[in-house]
């Protein structure tokens, strides 16, 4: 009995030692949600950092028992008992935090988009590869079994030549939050690399809708759709991007809720993405779609379904020759993505969403912003690593 108890306790100790010890940087709604997902997979959420005290307290409540709190992420990175960090801050902080984390010897799960400028994206890739850290971008479709299956259909053998990919994401966005600051806040640190401005409740709680910190739903949703399109089409960054946006219909926001972008690619296809967030509300299952228009067949990929339609000009209403519908499958994709990240920490292999893929998508997104704000077509000069108009 004593030997059995010893073996059981030894196994438990080894299991505990094998668990990745995580820190969370940015304990807002997304950070706390992801904390729960990481814990569910088995990670130890042992540290939490946020510059806004109410978020920090809420983050500690969501983390593992005994987690340490920090108001400065650099102090968290000095903790030798932390193996990896989750970066779930506003977009404008992603790059510097990832670079500082890998320099400190940490692996990183960073929410999308990977970066806020192209220059910092290249710095991220260089730092990650030089330090040999595992860094994954939070584009969870890349770890979803449904999307991995779907990717196998987008080939010349199945579809013929694909010269056009169309995609959209439709839903309805209501008013900005009217929350007020109710606790200690390090506003200067929250602004970080962004231009200085006075403390502003609306900006703090709605940063997603202000150019200095993000690209709004246009970028947040396009990050998922364009990343999947480039993955399925085996494409690099676009060679040119044109974006048109409607009026800003969300009172107090800076970024349109309705826009359409056309992206041109070197391997001879055009992709479009349309955001319509003043449309009616759609069910989670049916709010987005990408269509790959081949010369022999069309492939449709939704959030939780895909269909293959073969050419048949005699039929008025085409019927899919392949139809896969898996309601409820998208939620688990986040945990699949976390599992992939944690597995790669142990094996030191590249994750399903490595920084090079994150950079290609970020280039497309940042060119979209540039085109929308300047009102003209933007070209990509890969040799000089810069945008041109």
C-alpha positions in Angstrom: 0.0 0.0 0.0 2.8 2.4 0.8 4.5 1.6 -2.5 1.2 2.1 -4.4 0.6 5.5 -2.6 4.2 6.5 -3.5 3.7 5.6 -7.1 0.4 7.5 -7.3 1.8 10.6 -5.6 4.9 10.4 -7.9 2.6 10.3 -11.0 0.6 13.2 -9.8 3.8 15.2 -9.2 5.1 14.4 -12.7 1.7 15.4 -14.2 1.8 18.7 -12.3 5.4 19.3 -13.4 4.3 18.8 -17.0 1.6 21.4 -16.8 2.6 24.7 -18.5 2.7 27.7 -16.2 1.0 30.6 -17.9 0.8 34.4 -17.3 -2.0 36.5 -18.7 -1.3 40.0 -20.0 -4.5 41.9 -20.4 -7.4 40.6 -18.2 -10.3 42.2 -20.0 -13.2 40.1 -21.3 -11.2 38.2 -23.8 -8.3 37.7 -21.5 -10.6 36.2 -18.8 -12.4 34.0 -21.3 -9.1 32.7 -22.6 -7.9 32.2 -19.0 -10.8 29.8 -18.5 -10.1 28.0 -21.7 -6.4 27.5 -20.9 -7.4 26.2 -17.4 -9.8 23.8 -18.9 -7.1 22.3 -21.1 -4.8 21.9 -18.1 -2.5 25.0 -18.0 -1.7 26.6 -14.7 -2.7 30.3 -14.9 -0.2 31.5 -12.3 0.1 35.2 -13.1 -2.2 38.0 -14.3 -1.3 41.5 -15.4 -3.5 44.5 -16.1 -3.1 48.2 -15.7 -6.8 48.7 -14.7 -7.3 47.5 -11.2 -10.9 46.1 -11.6 -9.7 44.0 -14.6 -6.7 42.7 -12.5 -8.9 41.7 -9.7 -11.4 39.9 -12.0 -8.5 38.3 -13.8 -7.0 36.9 -10.6 -10.4 35.6 -9.6 -10.5 33.7 -13.0 -6.9 32.4 -12.7 -5.5 29.5 -10.8 -5.5 29.6 -7.0 -2.6 31.6 -5.7 -1.9 33.5 -8.9 0.2 36.6 -8.6 -1.0 40.0 -9.8 1.0 42.6 -11.7 0.3 46.1 -13.0 3.4 46.1 -15.2 3.8 43.3 -17.7 7.6 43.6 -17.6 7.6 42.5 -14.0 5.5 39.5 -14.9 8.1 38.6 -17.6 10.8 38.6 -14.9 9.1 35.8 -13.1 11.2 32.7 -13.7 8.3 30.4 -12.7 6.3 31.4 -15.8 6.8 29.4 -18.9 4.5 31.2 -21.4 2.2 34.2 -21.6 -1.1 35.0 -23.2 -1.2 38.5 -24.7 -4.9 39.6 -24.8 -4.4 43.4 -24.7 -5.6 46.0 -27.2 -3.9 45.5 -30.6 -1.4 48.3 -30.5 0.4 46.6 -27.6 0.7 43.1 -29.2 4.0 43.5 -30.9 6.1 45.0 -28.1 4.8 42.6 -25.5 5.5 39.6 -27.7 9.0 40.8 -28.5 9.7 41.5 -24.8 8.2 38.1 -23.8 10.4 36.0 -26.2 13.5 38.0 -25.2 12.6 37.0 -21.6 12.5 33.4 -22.6 8.7 33.0 -22.7 6.5 31.3 -25.3 3.5 33.3 -26.4 -0.1 32.9 -27.5 -1.0 36.3 -28.9 -4.5 37.3 -29.9 -5.1 38.4 -33.5 -4.3 40.6 -35.3 -0.6 39.9 -34.6 0.5 43.5 -34.9 -0.7 47.0 -35.5 2.0 48.1 -38.0 3.9 46.2 -40.7 7.4 47.2 -39.4 6.7 45.8 -35.9 5.4 42.6 -37.5 8.8 42.0 -39.1 10.5 42.8 -35.8 8.3 40.2 -34.1 9.2 37.5 -36.7 12.9 38.3 -36.3 12.7 38.1 -32.5 10.7 34.9 -32.4 13.1 33.1 -34.8 16.3 34.4 -33.1 15.1 33.4 -29.6 13.7 30.1 -30.8 10.5 30.6 -28.9 7.1 29.1 -29.7 4.6 31.8 -30.7 1.1 31.3 -32.0 -1.4 33.8 -33.3 -5.0 33.4 -32.1 -6.5 32.5 -35.5 -8.1 29.4 -34.2 -9.6 28.2 -37.5 -6.1 26.8 -38.3 -6.5 24.2 -35.5 -10.2 23.4 -36.2 -10.7 19.9 -37.6 -13.6 21.2 -39.8 -11.4 23.9 -41.4 -8.5 21.5 -41.8 -10.8 19.2 -43.7 -12.2 22.1 -45.7 -8.7 23.2 -46.7 -8.2 19.9 -48.6 -11.0 20.7 -51.0 -9.4 23.9 -52.4 -7.1 22.3 -55.0 -6.9 22.5 -58.8 -7.9 18.8 -58.9 -11.2 19.4 -57.2 -12.1 23.0 -58.2 -10.1 23.7 -61.3 -8.6 27.2 -61.6 -9.7 29.5 -58.8 -9.5 33.2 -59.8 -12.1 34.6 -57.4 -12.8 34.1 -53.7 -15.7 36.1 -52.2 -16.4 36.3 -48.5 -18.6 38.2 -46.1 -19.4 38.6 -42.4 -22.8 40.0 -41.6 -24.4 40.9 -38.2 -25.5 43.9 -36.2 -23.5 46.1 -33.8 -25.3 48.1 -31.2 -24.1 51.2 -29.3 -20.7 51.7 -27.7 -20.3 50.9 -24.0 -21.1 53.7 -21.6 -19.1 52.2 -18.7 -17.1 54.6 -16.5 -13.7 54.1 -14.9 -14.2 52.8 -11.4 -10.7 52.0 -10.1 -7.0 52.6 -10.3 -5.7 52.9 -13.9 -2.2 53.5 -15.3 -3.4 55.4 -18.3 0.1 56.2 -19.6 1.0 52.6 -19.6 -2.3 51.6 -21.2 -1.6 54.1 -24.1 1.9 52.7 -24.5 3.1 53.3 -28.1 -0.1 55.1 -29.0 -0.2 59.0 -29.2 -0.9 60.8 -25.9 -4.4 61.8 -25.1 -6.4 62.6 -22.0 -8.0 59.8 -19.9 -11.2 58.8 -21.7 -13.8 56.3 -20.4 -15.1 55.8 -23.9 -11.7 55.0 -25.4 -10.8 52.7 -22.6 -13.9 50.6 -22.8 -14.3 50.8 -26.6 -10.7 50.9 -27.9 -11.7 48.4 -30.6 -13.4 51.3 -32.5 -10.5 53.8 -32.5 -7.7 53.9 -35.1 -4.8 54.4 -32.6 -5.6 51.0 -31.0 -7.2 48.8 -33.5 -9.0 48.5 -36.8 -12.5 47.8 -35.5 -14.7 44.9 -36.6 -13.5 45.3 -40.2 -10.0 44.2 -39.1 -11.1 41.9 -36.3 -13.4 39.8 -38.5 -11.2 40.1 -41.7 -8.3 38.7 -39.7 -10.1 35.4 -39.5 -11.6 35.3 -43.0 -8.5 36.5 -44.9 -6.2 34.3 -42.9 -8.3 31.3 -43.9 -8.4 32.4 -47.5 -4.7 32.8 -47.7 -4.2 29.5 -46.0 -6.6 27.6 -48.3 -5.2 29.3 -51.5 -1.6 28.9 -50.4 -1.0 32.6 -50.9 1.4 35.1 -49.6 0.5 38.7 -48.7 -1.6 40.5 -51.3 0.2 42.6 -54.0 -2.5 45.3 -53.8 -5.6 46.1 -51.7 -8.5 48.5 -52.3 -11.0 49.2 -49.5 -14.2 51.2 -49.5 -16.1 52.0 -46.3 -19.5 53.4 -45.6 -20.4 56.0 -43.0 -19.6 55.5 -39.3 -23.0 54.5 -38.1 -21.9 53.7 -34.5 -22.1 56.9 -32.5 -18.7 57.9 -31.1 -16.7 55.4 -33.1 -14.0 56.2 -35.7 -14.2 53.1 -37.8 -17.0 52.2 -40.2 -19.2 49.2 -39.5 -19.8 48.6 -43.2 -17.0 48.2 -45.7 -15.8 46.1 -48.6 -12.2 45.2 -49.5 -10.7 43.7 -52.7 -7.3 42.0 -52.5 -5.1 41.1 -55.5 -2.7 38.2 -55.2 0.4 37.2 -57.1 -0.9 33.7 -57.8 -3.5 35.2 -60.1 -6.7 35.4 -58.0 -8.7 38.2 -56.4 -10.4 37.9 -53.0 -13.1 40.1 -51.6 -14.3 40.5 -48.0 -17.4 42.5 -47.0 -18.2 43.5 -43.5 -21.9 44.4 -42.8 -22.4 45.1 -39.1 -25.6 47.1 -39.6 -27.4 44.2 -41.1 -29.9 42.0 -39.2 -28.5 39.7 -36.5 -27.6 36.2 -37.8 -27.3 33.0 -35.9 -23.7 32.2 -34.9 -23.7 29.3 -37.3 -24.6 31.3 -40.4 -23.1 34.8 -40.0 -20.1 34.3 -42.4 -19.2 32.6 -45.6 -16.3 32.3 -48.0 -16.9 31.0 -51.6 -14.0 29.6 -53.8 -15.2 30.0 -57.4 -13.3 27.4 -59.4 -13.6 26.7 -63.2 -15.0 23.3 -62.5 -16.6 23.6 -59.0 -17.4 26.0 -56.2 -16.5 25.4 -52.6 -18.3 27.2 -49.8 -16.8 27.4 -46.3 -18.9 28.7 -43.3 -18.1 28.9 -39.7 -19.5 25.3 -39.0 -20.2 23.9 -42.4 -18.8 23.4 -45.9 -20.3 22.4 -49.3 -18.9 21.4 -52.7 -20.9 22.3 -55.8 -19.8 20.8 -59.1 -20.4 22.5 -62.5 -23.8 21.5 -64.0 -25.2 24.2 -66.3 -28.3 22.1 -66.9 -29.4 22.4 -63.3 -31.3 25.6 -62.3 -30.6 24.9 -58.6 -27.3 23.2 -57.9 -27.2 20.6 -55.1 -24.0 20.0 -53.2 -22.1 16.8 -54.0 -20.4 17.2 -50.6 -22.1 18.7 -47.6 -20.7 18.8 -44.1 -22.7 20.5 -41.4 -21.4 20.5 -37.8 -23.3 23.0 -35.6 -21.5 23.7 -32.4 -18.1 22.8 -33.8 -16.6 26.3 -33.8 -16.6 26.8 -30.1 -14.1 23.9 -29.5 -11.8 25.3 -32.1 -10.4 27.7 -29.5 -9.4 24.8 -27.2 -8.0 22.9 -30.2 -5.8 25.9 -30.9 -4.7 26.1 -27.2 -3.9 22.4 -27.2 -1.8 22.9 -30.3 0.1 25.7 -28.6 0.7 23.7 -25.4 1.8 20.7 -27.4 4.3 22.8 -29.3 5.7 24.2 -26.1 6.5 20.6 -25.1 7.8 19.5 -28.6 9.3 22.8 -29.8 7.6 22.4 -33.1 6.0 25.3 -35.0 2.3 25.8 -34.2 -0.6 25.8 -36.7 -0.6 29.6 -36.7 3.1 30.6 -36.7 4.3 34.2 -36.8 5.1 34.2 -40.5 1.4 33.4 -41.4 0.3 36.0 -38.8 2.5 38.6 -40.6 1.1 37.8 -44.0 -2.4 38.3 -42.7 -1.4 41.5 -40.8 0.1 42.9 -44.0 -3.3 42.4 -45.7 -5.1 44.0 -42.8 -2.9 47.0 -42.5 -3.1 47.6 -46.3 -6.9 47.5 -45.9 -6.7 50.2 -43.2 -4.3 52.3 -45.3 -6.6 52.0 -48.4 -9.7 52.9 -46.5 -8.2 55.9 -44.8 -6.5 57.3 -47.9 -9.3 56.4 -50.3 -7.1 54.7 -52.9 -5.6 51.4 -54.0 -2.5 50.4 -52.0 0.3 48.3 -53.5 2.8 46.1 -51.5 6.5 46.3 -52.3 7.8 43.1 -50.8 11.4 43.9 -51.6 11.3 47.1 -49.6 8.8 45.8 -47.1 6.5 48.8 -47.5 3.2 50.0 -48.8 3.0 52.2 -51.9 0.1 54.1 -53.4 
